[in-house]
Amino acid sequence: MGSEIIVLPVIFGTVFGIYYLYISARNRERLALIEKGADANIFYSKNRRITPVWKVITLNLALLCIGIGLGIFLANLFIYSLNMKEDVAYPGTIFLMAGVGLLVGFFITKNLDKAA
């Protein structure tokens, strides 16, 4: 009964912990490079062009939604044409096609980084 109250702080604590570890690890890495005498400009290099994050997120989200839609459609086909059980067809094809969509998104993103 009281577990609903604990879930939200645990989620926020996890997000804060991941962010804190990211910032502290980045800081330690930069301090180690400064101690060795490396130039700090490697963190702000203008030569390397990368794809903006919003394009990658939008592309992957779109392909994920397309994969889920295809998974539902294929599951419906499997149920009515092959007489599969709904308990197996829907989750299996939805997760399979969502994974395929994310994999396609990964390869397209890799090609976007090469082209940019």
N, CA, C and O atoms as a MOPAC input file, in Angstrom:
PM7 MOZYME 1SCF
protein

 N      0.80900 1    -1.18300 1     0.00000 1
 C      0.00000 1     0.00000 1     0.00000 1
 C      0.86000 1     1.25700 1     0.00000 1
 O      0.53600 1     2.22100 1    -0.69400 1
 N      1.93600 1     1.26800 1     0.75400 1
 C      2.80100 1     2.43100 1     0.82500 1
 C      3.85200 1     2.45400 1    -0.26800 1
 O      4.64000 1     3.39700 1    -0.33900 1
 N      3.88400 1     1.42200 1    -1.13600 1
 C      4.91900 1     1.36300 1    -2.16500 1
 C      4.72300 1     2.43000 1    -3.23600 1
 O      5.68500 1     2.80900 1    -3.90500 1
 N      3.48500 1     2.92600 1    -3.41400 1
 C      3.26100 1     3.97800 1    -4.41300 1
 C      3.98800 1     5.25600 1    -4.02300 1
 O      4.40900 1     6.02200 1    -4.89100 1
 N      4.13700 1     5.48800 1    -2.74000 1
 C      4.78900 1     6.69300 1    -2.24900 1
 C      6.29300 1     6.61900 1    -2.47500 1
 O      6.94300 1     7.64900 1    -2.65300 1
 N      6.84600 1     5.43100 1    -2.47200 1
 C      8.28900 1     5.25200 1    -2.59500 1
 C      8.75000 1     5.30200 1    -4.04400 1
 O      9.89900 1     5.65700 1    -4.30400 1
 N      7.89500 1     4.96000 1    -4.98500 1
 C      8.29300 1     4.83600 1    -6.38200 1
 C      8.79800 1     6.16200 1    -6.95000 1
 O      9.85400 1     6.19000 1    -7.58100 1
 N      8.08700 1     7.23600 1    -6.74700 1
 C      8.47400 1     8.52500 1    -7.31400 1
 C      9.82900 1     9.01700 1    -6.79700 1
 O     10.65500 1     9.43500 1    -7.60900 1
 N     10.10000 1     8.98700 1    -5.47600 1
 C     11.44000 1     9.39200 1    -5.03500 1
 C     12.55200 1     8.48500 1    -5.55900 1
 O     13.66300 1     8.95100 1    -5.81100 1
 N     12.26200 1     7.20100 1    -5.72400 1
 C     13.27400 1     6.29300 1    -6.26500 1
 C     13.59700 1     6.65900 1    -7.70600 1
 O     14.76100 1     6.63700 1    -8.10600 1
 N     12.57900 1     6.99400 1    -8.48600 1
 C     12.81600 1     7.38500 1    -9.88300 1
 C     13.64100 1     8.66900 1    -9.94300 1
 O     14.62200 1     8.74500 1   -10.68300 1
 N     13.24400 1     9.67500 1    -9.16400 1
 C     14.00100 1    10.92900 1    -9.15900 1
 C     15.42300 1    10.71800 1    -8.63300 1
 O     16.37000 1    11.31000 1    -9.15200 1
 N     15.57400 1     9.88300 1    -7.61200 1
 C     16.90000 1     9.58600 1    -7.07700 1
 C     17.78700 1     8.89600 1    -8.09800 1
 O     18.98300 1     9.17700 1    -8.17500 1
 N     17.21100 1     7.99900 1    -8.87900 1
 C     17.97600 1     7.30800 1    -9.91300 1
 C     18.42900 1     8.27900 1   -10.99700 1
 O     19.58300 1     8.24300 1   -11.42200 1
 N     17.53500 1     9.13700 1   -11.43900 1
 C     17.89800 1    10.12600 1   -12.46000 1
 C     18.97500 1    11.06400 1   -11.93700 1
 O     19.93300 1    11.36800 1   -12.64900 1
 N     18.82600 1    11.52900 1   -10.68900 1
 C     19.83100 1    12.40000 1   -10.09800 1
 C     21.17000 1    11.68100 1    -9.96400 1
 O     22.21900 1    12.26900 1   -10.23000 1
 N     21.13900 1    10.41000 1    -9.55300 1
 C     22.38200 1     9.64400 1    -9.39500 1
 C     23.11300 1     9.46400 1   -10.71000 1
 O     24.33600 1     9.59700 1   -10.76300 1
 N     22.38200 1     9.16500 1   -11.76700 1
 C     23.01400 1     9.00200 1   -13.08200 1
 C     23.60900 1    10.32800 1   -13.54400 1
 O     24.72800 1    10.35200 1   -14.05600 1
 N     22.88700 1    11.42100 1   -13.37300 1
 C     23.39500 1    12.73900 1   -13.76400 1
 C     24.63400 1    13.11100 1   -12.95100 1
 O     25.60600 1    13.63000 1   -13.50000 1
 N     24.60000 1    12.84600 1   -11.64500 1
 C     25.73500 1    13.15900 1   -10.77800 1
 C     26.96600 1    12.34500 1   -11.17600 1
 O     28.07300 1    12.88200 1   -11.23000 1
 N     26.78100 1    11.06000 1   -11.45400 1
 C     27.91100 1    10.23100 1   -11.88100 1
 C     28.48000 1    10.71000 1   -13.20800 1
 O     29.69500 1    10.68800 1   -13.40300 1
 N     27.62300 1    11.13800 1   -14.11800 1
 C     28.08200 1    11.64200 1   -15.40800 1
 C     28.93000 1    12.89600 1   -15.22100 1
 O     30.01500 1    13.00500 1   -15.79200 1
 N     28.44000 1    13.83400 1   -14.42700 1
 C     29.16000 1    15.09200 1   -14.20700 1
 C     30.47400 1    14.85000 1   -13.46400 1
 O     31.50700 1    15.41000 1   -13.83000 1
 N     30.43800 1    14.02000 1   -12.42600 1
 C     31.66300 1    13.80200 1   -11.65200 1
 C     32.70800 1    13.03400 1   -12.45800 1
 O     33.90200 1    13.31000 1   -12.34000 1
 N     32.27400 1    12.07400 1   -13.27500 1
 C     33.23700 1    11.33900 1   -14.09700 1
 C     33.85400 1    12.25500 1   -15.15200 1
 O     35.05000 1    12.17000 1   -15.42800 1
 N     33.04500 1    13.12300 1   -15.73500 1
 C     33.56200 1    14.05900 1   -16.73400 1
 C     34.57100 1    15.01000 1   -16.09300 1
 O     35.60400 1    15.32000 1   -16.68600 1
 N     34.26600 1    15.47100 1   -14.88100 1
 C     35.15700 1    16.37600 1   -14.17600 1
 C     36.48900 1    15.69000 1   -13.85400 1
 O     37.55500 1    16.27800 1   -14.03800 1
 N     36.42200 1    14.44900 1   -13.37500 1
 C     37.65800 1    13.71600 1   -13.05800 1
 C     38.50300 1    13.48200 1   -14.30300 1
 O     39.73000 1    13.56700 1   -14.25600 1
 N     37.84300 1    13.18700 1   -15.40800 1
 C     38.57400 1    12.96400 1   -16.65800 1
 C     39.28200 1    14.24100 1   -17.10600 1
 O     40.43500 1    14.19700 1   -17.53500 1
 N     38.61000 1    15.34800 1   -17.01000 1
 C     39.21800 1    16.61600 1   -17.41700 1
 C     40.35800 1    17.01400 1   -16.49100 1
 O     41.38200 1    17.51900 1   -16.95000 1
 N     40.18900 1    16.79000 1   -15.18200 1
 C     41.26700 1    17.10200 1   -14.24800 1
 C     42.49300 1    16.22800 1   -14.50500 1
 O     43.62400 1    16.70100 1   -14.39700 1
 N     42.27700 1    14.96200 1   -14.84100 1
 C     43.40700 1    14.07700 1   -15.13900 1
 C     44.14400 1    14.54900 1   -16.38400 1
 O     45.37300 1    14.49000 1   -16.43200 1
 N     43.41300 1    15.01500 1   -17.39100 1
 C     44.07100 1    15.51800 1   -18.59800 1
 C     44.84000 1    16.80700 1   -18.31100 1
 O     45.92000 1    17.02100 1   -18.86200 1
 N     44.29800 1    17.65100 1   -17.46700 1
 C     44.99200 1    18.89300 1   -17.12000 1
 C     46.27000 1    18.57600 1   -16.34100 1
 O     47.30000 1    19.21500 1   -16.55600 1
 N     46.21200 1    17.59900 1   -15.44400 1
 C     47.40800 1    17.21500 1   -14.67900 1
 C     48.50100 1    16.67800 1   -15.58700 1
 O     49.68600 1    16.88300 1   -15.32100 1
 N     48.11300 1    15.99100 1   -16.65800 1
 C     49.11400 1    15.46700 1   -17.59100 1
 C     49.61100 1    16.52100 1   -18.56500 1
 O     50.54500 1    16.27800 1   -19.32900 1
 N     48.98700 1    17.69100 1   -18.53900 1
 C     49.42900 1    18.77300 1   -19.41400 1
 C     48.74000 1    18.79600 1   -20.76000 1
 O     49.20400 1    19.48600 1   -21.66800 1
 N     47.65900 1    18.07100 1   -20.92000 1
 C     46.93900 1    18.06800 1   -22.19900 1
 C     46.17500 1    19.37300 1   -22.36400 1
 O     45.80900 1    20.02400 1   -21.38500 1
 N     45.94400 1    19.74000 1   -23.60200 1
 C     45.23100 1    20.96800 1   -23.89500 1
 C     43.73000 1    20.76900 1   -23.68400 1
 O     43.18700 1    19.73700 1   -24.07500 1
 N     43.06900 1    21.72100 1   -23.08400 1
 C     41.63800 1    21.61000 1   -22.79700 1
 C     40.77900 1    21.86600 1   -24.03000 1
 O     39.56200 1    21.69200 1   -23.97400 1
 N     41.37500 1    22.26800 1   -25.12000 1
 C     40.60700 1    22.55000 1   -26.33400 1
 C     40.04300 1    21.29500 1   -26.97900 1
 O     39.19400 1    21.39100 1   -27.86600 1
 N     40.49400 1    20.12100 1   -26.55500 1
 C     39.94300 1    18.90100 1   -27.15300 1
 C     38.46800 1    18.72900 1   -26.80100 1
 O     37.75300 1    18.00500 1   -27.49500 1
 N     38.00300 1    19.37700 1   -25.74300 1
 C     36.60300 1    19.28800 1   -25.36200 1
 C     35.72900 1    20.22000 1   -26.18400 1
 O     34.51100 1    20.04600 1   -26.23100 1
 N     36.33300 1    21.20200 1   -26.82700 1
 C     35.57200 1    22.19100 1   -27.57100 1
 C     36.01800 1    22.23800 1   -29.02400 1
 O     36.13500 1    23.32300 1   -29.59400 1
 N     36.26500 1    21.10300 1   -29.62700 1
 C     36.77400 1    21.10300 1   -30.98700 1
 C     35.67100 1    21.49400 1   -31.96100 1
 O     34.55400 1    20.98200 1   -31.88700 1
 N     35.98700 1    22.38800 1   -32.85600 1
 C     35.03400 1    22.87900 1   -33.85400 1
 C     35.15500 1    22.09300 1   -35.15600 1
 O     34.29900 1    22.22400 1   -36.03000 1
 N     36.18500 1    21.29100 1   -35.30200 1
 C     36.41500 1    20.57400 1   -36.54800 1
 C     35.41000 1    19.44700 1   -36.76000 1
 O     35.00800 1    19.17300 1   -37.89000 1
 N     35.01400 1    18.80900 1   -35.69400 1
 C     34.15700 1    17.62900 1   -35.79100 1
 C     32.70400 1    18.05700 1   -35.87500 1
 O     32.18500 1    18.71700 1   -34.97500 1
 N     32.05800 1    17.67600 1   -36.95700 1
 C     30.64800 1    17.99000 1   -37.12900 1
 C     29.83900 1    16.73900 1   -36.82600 1
 O     30.08300 1    15.68100 1   -37.40600 1
 N     28.89900 1    16.85600 1   -35.94000 1
 C     28.04500 1    15.72100 1   -35.61000 1
 C     26.58800 1    16.10900 1   -35.82900 1
 O     26.23900 1    17.28800 1   -35.88500 1
 N     25.76100 1    15.09700 1   -35.94900 1
 C     24.33700 1    15.31900 1   -36.15000 1
 C     23.71900 1    15.84700 1   -34.86100 1
 O     24.04300 1    15.35100 1   -33.78200 1
 N     22.84600 1    16.82900 1   -34.94500 1
 C     22.19300 1    17.34500 1   -33.72700 1
 C     21.39000 1    16.25700 1   -33.02100 1
 O     20.83900 1    15.36100 1   -33.66000 1
 N     21.33400 1    16.34800 1   -31.70100 1
 C     20.68400 1    15.33300 1   -30.89100 1
 C     19.19700 1    15.25300 1   -31.20000 1
 O     18.63100 1    14.16000 1   -31.20700 1
 N     18.55800 1    16.37900 1   -31.45500 1
 C     17.11800 1    16.35500 1   -31.70100 1
 C     16.78500 1    15.57200 1   -32.95900 1
 O     15.73000 1    14.94100 1   -33.02200 1
 N     17.65400 1    15.59600 1   -33.96300 1
 C     17.40600 1    14.82000 1   -35.18000 1
 C     17.50400 1    13.32300 1   -34.89900 1
 O     16.71100 1    12.53500 1   -35.41500 1
 N     18.47000 1    12.94000 1   -34.08600 1
 C     18.64900 1    11.52700 1   -33.75500 1
 C     17.46800 1    11.02000 1   -32.93900 1
 O     16.95400 1     9.93100 1   -33.19600 1
 N     17.03400 1    11.81100 1   -31.95200 1
 C     15.90100 1    11.40500 1   -31.11500 1
 C     14.63200 1    11.31300 1   -31.94200 1
 O     13.87000 1    10.35700 1   -31.79800 1
 N     14.39400 1    12.28900 1   -32.80700 1
 C     13.20100 1    12.27000 1   -33.64200 1
 C     13.21200 1    11.08100 1   -34.58300 1
 O     12.19100 1    10.41400 1   -34.75400 1
 N     14.35000 1    10.81000 1   -35.19300 1
 C     14.46300 1     9.68000 1   -36.10700 1
 C     14.21500 1     8.36400 1   -35.39200 1
 O     13.45000 1     7.52900 1   -35.87300 1
 N     14.85800 1     8.17300 1   -34.24200 1
 C     14.68500 1     6.92100 1   -33.51200 1
 C     13.27600 1     6.76500 1   -32.96900 1
 O     12.74100 1     5.65600 1   -32.96600 1
 N     12.66000 1     7.84900 1   -32.50900 1
 C     11.29100 1     7.78000 1   -32.01200 1
 C     10.32400 1     7.45000 1   -33.14200 1
 O      9.40000 1     6.65700 1   -32.95900 1
 N     10.53100 1     8.05200 1   -34.30800 1
 C      9.66900 1     7.76300 1   -35.45600 1
 C      9.80300 1     6.31000 1   -35.89000 1
 O      8.80100 1     5.64800 1   -36.16100 1
 N     11.02600 1     5.81400 1   -35.95900 1
 C     11.21800 1     4.42300 1   -36.36200 1
 C     10.70000 1     3.44700 1   -35.30700 1
 O     10.23100 1     2.36000 1   -35.64500 1
 N     10.78200 1     3.82900 1   -34.03300 1
 C     10.21400 1     2.99200 1   -32.97600 1
 C      8.70200 1     2.90500 1   -33.11600 1
 O      8.13100 1     1.82000 1   -33.01200 1
 N      8.04900 1     4.04100 1   -33.35200 1
 C      6.59600 1     4.03100 1   -33.52700 1
 C      6.17700 1     3.25500 1   -34.77500 1
 O      5.17100 1     2.54600 1   -34.75700 1
 N      6.94400 1     3.38700 1   -35.85400 1
 C      6.66500 1     2.61700 1   -37.06500 1
 C      6.80900 1     1.12900 1   -36.78000 1
 O      5.98800 1     0.32600 1   -37.22400 1
 N      7.84600 1     0.76100 1   -36.04400 1
 C      8.05100 1    -0.64600 1   -35.69600 1
 C      6.93400 1    -1.20000 1   -34.83200 1
 O      6.49800 1    -2.33400 1   -35.03400 1
 N      6.46600 1    -0.41300 1   -33.86800 1
 C      5.36500 1    -0.86800 1   -33.01800 1
 C      4.09200 1    -1.02300 1   -33.84700 1
 O      3.35400 1    -1.99400 1   -33.67900 1
 N      3.83400 1    -0.07100 1   -34.73600 1
 C      2.65800 1    -0.18400 1   -35.60700 1
 C      2.72400 1    -1.39900 1   -36.50300 1
 O      1.73100 1    -2.10700 1   -36.66800 1
 N      3.88900 1    -1.64800 1   -37.08800 1
 C      4.05600 1    -2.84500 1   -37.91400 1
 C      3.91000 1    -4.11500 1   -37.08400 1
 O      3.36800 1    -5.11100 1   -37.56300 1
 N      4.38700 1    -4.08600 1   -35.85400 1
 C      4.25300 1    -5.24400 1   -34.97900 1
 C      2.80400 1    -5.56400 1   -34.68000 1
 O      2.41100 1    -6.73100 1   -34.68900 1
 N      2.00100 1    -4.53600 1   -34.41300 1
 C      0.57400 1    -4.75300 1   -34.16100 1
 C     -0.11200 1    -5.27900 1   -35.41700 1
 O     -0.94500 1    -6.18200 1   -35.34400 1
 N      0.23800 1    -4.71500 1   -36.55600 1
 C     -0.35500 1    -5.16800 1   -37.81700 1
 C      0.01400 1    -6.62100 1   -38.11000 1
 O     -0.85000 1    -7.42100 1   -38.46900 1
 N      1.28700 1    -6.96100 1   -37.95900 1
 C      1.70900 1    -8.34300 1   -38.20900 1
 C      1.09500 1    -9.31500 1   -37.21200 1
 O      0.74000 1   -10.43600 1   -37.57500 1
 N      0.96800 1    -8.89600 1   -35.96700 1
 C      0.34600 1    -9.76100 1   -34.96600 1
 C     -1.09800 1   -10.03700 1   -35.34100 1
 O     -1.57500 1   -11.16400 1   -35.21200 1
 N     -1.79200 1    -9.01200 1   -35.80200 1
 C     -3.17000 1    -9.20100 1   -36.23200 1
 C     -3.24300 1   -10.17300 1   -37.40500 1
 O     -4.13400 1   -11.02200 1   -37.45800 1
 N     -2.30400 1   -10.04800 1   -38.34800 1
 C     -2.26500 1   -10.99800 1   -39.46500 1
 C     -1.98800 1   -12.41800 1   -38.97700 1
 O     -2.61500 1   -13.36900 1   -39.44400 1
 N     -1.06100 1   -12.56400 1   -38.04900 1
 C     -0.74100 1   -13.89200 1   -37.52300 1
 C     -1.93400 1   -14.50900 1   -36.80700 1
 O     -2.17300 1   -15.71200 1   -36.91500 1
 N     -2.67200 1   -13.70100 1   -36.08600 1
 C     -3.81400 1   -14.21500 1   -35.31900 1
 C     -4.91300 1   -14.70800 1   -36.25000 1
 O     -5.47200 1   -15.78400 1   -36.03800 1
 N     -5.22400 1   -13.92800 1   -37.28000 1
 C     -6.34900 1   -14.29000 1   -38.13200 1
 C     -5.98000 1   -15.24300 1   -39.25900 1
 O     -6.82800 1   -16.01900 1   -39.70200 1
 N     -4.74200 1   -15.20800 1   -39.73500 1
 C     -4.39300 1   -16.10600 1   -40.83600 1
 C     -3.75300 1   -17.40500 1   -40.35500 1
 O     -4.01500 1   -18.46300 1   -40.92900 1
 N     -2.93500 1   -17.35100 1   -39.33400 1
 C     -2.23900 1   -18.54900 1   -38.84700 1
 C     -2.85100 1   -19.10900 1   -37.56400 1
 O     -2.35800 1   -20.10200 1   -37.02800 1
 N     -3.90900 1   -18.49000 1   -37.07200 1
 C     -4.59300 1   -18.91700 1   -35.84700 1
 C     -3.64100 1   -19.00700 1   -34.64900 1
 O     -3.71600 1   -19.94300 1   -33.85300 1
 N     -2.74100 1   -18.01400 1   -34.53300 1
 C     -1.85100 1   -17.96400 1   -33.37100 1
 C     -2.62100 1   -17.44600 1   -32.16300 1
 O     -3.66500 1   -16.81000 1   -32.30100 1
 N     -2.09200 1   -17.72800 1   -30.98700 1
 C     -2.68900 1   -17.19900 1   -29.77400 1
 C     -2.34800 1   -15.72200 1   -29.64200 1
 O     -1.23400 1   -15.30300 1   -29.95900 1
 N     -3.31400 1   -14.93300 1   -29.17100 1
 C     -3.07600 1   -13.49700 1   -29.00600 1
 C     -2.00700 1   -13.21300 1   -27.96100 1
 O     -1.25400 1   -12.24700 1   -28.08700 1
 N     -1.93600 1   -14.05400 1   -26.92800 1
 C     -0.96000 1   -13.84800 1   -25.85100 1
 C      0.47600 1   -13.94900 1   -26.34500 1
 O      1.38700 1   -13.38100 1   -25.74300 1
 N      0.67200 1   -14.66200 1   -27.42800 1
 C      2.01900 1   -14.83700 1   -27.97600 1
 C      2.26800 1   -13.86000 1   -29.12200 1
 O      3.34900 1   -13.28100 1   -29.22500 1
 N      1.27800 1   -13.68000 1   -29.97100 1
 C      1.47300 1   -12.91600 1   -31.20100 1
 C      1.73000 1   -11.43900 1   -30.93600 1
 O      2.67400 1   -10.87200 1   -31.48700 1
 N      0.91600 1   -10.81200 1   -30.10900 1
 C      1.06600 1    -9.36400 1   -29.91500 1
 C      2.38700 1    -8.97200 1   -29.25700 1
 O      3.11900 1    -8.16400 1   -29.82900 1
 N      2.72800 1    -9.50800 1   -28.07300 1
 C      3.99900 1    -9.06300 1   -27.47700 1
 C      5.21600 1    -9.44600 1   -28.31500 1
 O      6.16600 1    -8.67200 1   -28.42800 1
 N      5.18500 1   -10.63000 1   -28.89600 1
 C      6.33900 1   -11.07500 1   -29.66800 1
 C      6.61500 1   -10.20100 1   -30.87400 1
 O      7.74400 1    -9.75700 1   -31.08000 1
 N      5.58900 1    -9.95300 1   -31.66900 1
 C      5.82400 1    -9.16000 1   -32.87500 1
 C      6.03600 1    -7.68200 1   -32.55300 1
 O      6.80000 1    -7.00700 1   -33.24200 1
 N      5.37200 1    -7.17300 1   -31.52200 1
 C      5.58700 1    -5.76500 1   -31.16700 1
 C      7.03000 1    -5.53600 1   -30.73500 1
 O      7.67400 1    -4.59800 1   -31.20500 1
 N      7.54500 1    -6.38300 1   -29.84300 1
 C      8.93300 1    -6.20700 1   -29.39600 1
 C      9.93000 1    -6.47900 1   -30.52600 1
 O     10.95100 1    -5.79900 1   -30.63000 1
 N      9.64000 1    -7.45900 1   -31.36100 1
 C     10.53100 1    -7.76300 1   -32.48000 1
 C     10.61200 1    -6.58800 1   -33.44100 1
 O     11.70600 1    -6.16600 1   -33.81300 1
 N      9.47600 1    -6.06300 1   -33.84300 1
 C      9.47700 1    -4.97600 1   -34.81200 1
 C      9.97100 1    -3.66800 1   -34.20500 1
 O     10.58300 1    -2.86100 1   -34.90500 1
 N      9.71700 1    -3.44000 1   -32.91300 1
 C     10.27100 1    -2.24700 1   -32.26100 1
 C     11.79600 1    -2.33300 1   -32.22200 1
 O     12.47800 1    -1.33400 1   -32.45000 1
 N     12.33000 1    -3.50900 1   -31.93700 1
 C     13.78000 1    -3.70700 1   -31.94900 1
 C     14.36800 1    -3.51700 1   -33.33200 1
 O     15.43900 1    -2.92900 1   -33.48100 1
 N     13.67600 1    -4.01100 1   -34.33900 1
 C     14.14100 1    -3.82200 1   -35.71600 1
 C     14.13000 1    -2.33000 1   -36.07100 1
 O     15.05300 1    -1.83600 1   -36.71900 1
 N     13.08900 1    -1.62300 1   -35.64600 1
 C     13.02600 1    -0.18300 1   -35.90500 1
 C     14.17400 1     0.56700 1   -35.25000 1
 O     14.76600 1     1.45500 1   -35.86400 1
 N     14.49500 1     0.21700 1   -34.00000 1
 C     15.61000 1     0.87900 1   -33.31400 1
 C     16.95200 1     0.51500 1   -33.95300 1
 O     17.85700 1     1.34700 1   -34.01500 1
 N     17.07900 1    -0.72400 1   -34.42500 1
 C     18.32000 1    -1.13000 1   -35.10100 1
 C     18.49200 1    -0.36100 1   -36.41000 1
 O     19.59300 1     0.09400 1   -36.72400 1
 N     17.41900 1    -0.21500 1   -37.16600 1
 C     17.47300 1     0.57500 1   -38.39800 1
 C     17.82300 1     2.02600 1   -38.07100 1
 O     18.60300 1     2.65600 1   -38.78600 1
 N     17.24600 1     2.55500 1   -36.98700 1
 C     17.56400 1     3.91200 1   -36.55900 1
 C     19.03200 1     4.07500 1   -36.21000 1
 O     19.63300 1     5.11100 1   -36.49700 1
 N     19.61500 1     3.04800 1   -35.58500 1
 C     21.04000 1     3.10200 1   -35.25500 1
 C     21.88300 1     3.20600 1   -36.52100 1
 O     22.79600 1     4.02800 1   -36.59300 1
 N     21.58500 1     2.38200 1   -37.51300 1
 C     22.38600 1     2.40500 1   -38.73300 1
 C     22.17200 1     3.69500 1   -39.52800 1
 O     23.11800 1     4.21400 1   -40.12100 1
 N     20.96100 1     4.21300 1   -39.54800 1
 C     20.72500 1     5.48700 1   -40.23600 1
 C     21.45100 1     6.62300 1   -39.51600 1
 O     22.01800 1     7.50200 1   -40.16500 1
 N     21.44000 1     6.61100 1   -38.19300 1
 C     22.14400 1     7.64300 1   -37.42700 1
 C     23.64400 1     7.57600 1   -37.67500 1
 O     24.31100 1     8.60400 1   -37.78600 1
 N     24.16600 1     6.36600 1   -37.76000 1
 C     25.59900 1     6.21400 1   -38.04800 1
 C     25.93300 1     6.78700 1   -39.42100 1
 O     26.98500 1     7.40000 1   -39.60000 1
 N     25.04700 1     6.59100 1   -40.38400 1
 C     25.26400 1     7.16300 1   -41.71500 1
 C     25.10500 1     8.67500 1   -41.70500 1
 O     25.78400 1     9.36500 1   -42.46600 1
 N     24.21900 1     9.21200 1   -40.85700 1
 C     24.06200 1    10.66900 1   -40.75700 1
 C     25.32500 1    11.31400 1   -40.21900 1
 O     25.72400 1    12.38400 1   -40.67700 1
 N     25.96800 1    10.65300 1   -39.23000 1
 C     27.20100 1    11.19800 1   -38.66600 1
 C     28.32300 1    11.21200 1   -39.71100 1
 O     29.15000 1    12.12300 1   -39.71300 1
 N     28.35600 1    10.21800 1   -40.59200 1
 C     29.38000 1    10.19100 1   -41.63600 1
 C     29.14200 1    11.28800 1   -42.67000 1
 O     30.09400 1    11.88100 1   -43.17600 1
 N     27.87800 1    11.55900 1   -42.98300 1
 C     27.54000 1    12.53700 1   -44.01300 1
 C     27.70500 1    13.97200 1   -43.50700 1
 O     27.96700 1    14.88500 1   -44.28900 1
 N     27.55100 1    14.16400 1   -42.19400 1
 C     27.60100 1    15.54000 1   -41.66800 1
 C     28.99300 1    16.10300 1   -41.66300 1
 O     29.19500 1    17.24500 1   -41.25100 1

